[in-house]
């Protein structure tokens, strides 16, 4: 394997950065090469898995768009207005497994990983029952929020087909975090890639050959997520790699649920504040004078942005793991250097993506729809899309650094201030009061993201990494002599 001795590479990195006898250029050249290997070893598989999963939703929206502009608007509202609500909540709550399983695995309490997986799945399934009510009554909810009856009715049909997906989320995210805690990523990648191929074929058959329309394509999306869940679970049960961490179903999974729920809910807050921010952008666009055009153009832009965002999410995971690993290894220089390298690489990649979007602005929308009016609207929004891609290349990486350092609560406060106190009110003011429409709403949202990014850059720049190492050691010491690793302290 490329990095079979990761600890040795980490030690070597710290030694090189601390060696003042080496010329500065040689020191940083060697350090950059080591860090790049460590970073891409983590980021590449994560990016692949997230992108394949996102492509399933994106392909569903593409098939919906070729059914008609109303269908595209409905699938956009269903995906970005309703489904992403459940996605953010479920993924956020499932992130508790990432923290707890990672800690338990590091403490060699392998049997607890399976317990945490089951405990989280139970809580997320119960949460899914509540979310099902939101899906069932989505039409009156959307109309109450100001959406047109025609679009809300079509979105209702699409959302009904996504109800089984809720419960796939409830099991998938805990399984995903369970595997990631053990650095098992490739099986999920293979399963997701195979499922994507099946998903595209089934979507085409259901939409065009069988003529089942919106309900058909959304049901196929739900089915595809269940295929991923079943595939991953079979791997866990059959693989030798999970023999110590998965020891079958246990009644212990039903104990400690209240405390686990508190941690799961806290883990969801930070992610939901970010996920729902862009959901509100779509909902606000539905209140404009020409909601179908606004939703269609924003749907295409947010789909493209979301696709590129998957790259940033992969680097987010890499940043979180790299920083936390180096802090745990008492390597302050390596932790700081990792932040710089991963941020620069993510920025370069997002810059190239932004340039490509601007170069293809006049034709990029025809992947989703044949309408020239929508294509013109998308072309007009492309400069804002490019700027968003650029910011989204940096912000998730800095959030990953924050997670690696344990700053989740701080970032949650920053998100509230920048997104909900500044971004959304500014977007509403520009979009409605100053009559700038979808462009005005988006400019306001970008303002909130820009402010958040600047704050995170400043905080990261001012970080005392030696102090962060000390804080990391204090947290690790709290875990000694405990059968179950929790974050109650």
Order of alpha helices (4+ residues) and beta strands (2+ residues): alpha-alpha-alpha-alpha-alpha-alpha-alpha-alpha-alpha-alpha-alpha-alpha-alpha-alpha-alpha-alpha-alpha-alpha
